[in-house]
Amino acid sequence: MKEIQICGIPARIDRRSIKNINIYIKPPNGDILITVPKRAGEEVILDFIQKKTDWIVKNHEKMIRKKSSQFSTVITDEQKNLLMEKIHQFSEKWEPVMGVHAQSFTLRSMKTIWGSCSTKTGRIRINLQLAVYPDDCIEYVVVHELCHLLEPSHNTRFHQLMTKFLPDWKERKRLLNQQ
């Protein structure tokens, strides 16, 4: 593995048995990993990185901002209770429409995801930090996780289901990730 600097930001280059060059900005610290094909020449790699420098810097800074603000908010018991109320309201609204039923909802402090669903048990976990987000974002996460009871993967069918039930889901997702 090779270490380089991109506009003063440390990055690692890892040669792997892959076909394409990939850039990863890893949470929570915004660590940069660039995976490259084993046979890729230095010139090709550096040219690719140069073309992607603005994107790398922008997304690295975005990750740092998220880390420093988003997941450092202290959530009060009142906010937890209100979030759980909203989750139950949205699930009562959407479960009959979608033809699914979640066995339970729990709140968890999660660093990198907004929710998760165990399709085998029907249990859904929601990120506690959603307590400080608009209702549209909370509803999006609830519908997203309920959709996983119909389709476990983030494939075309999953996206079609999201569009069917929540046509503006992409706007809500954008809002959630901008906060």
Disulfide bonds with the S-S distance in Angstrom:
none
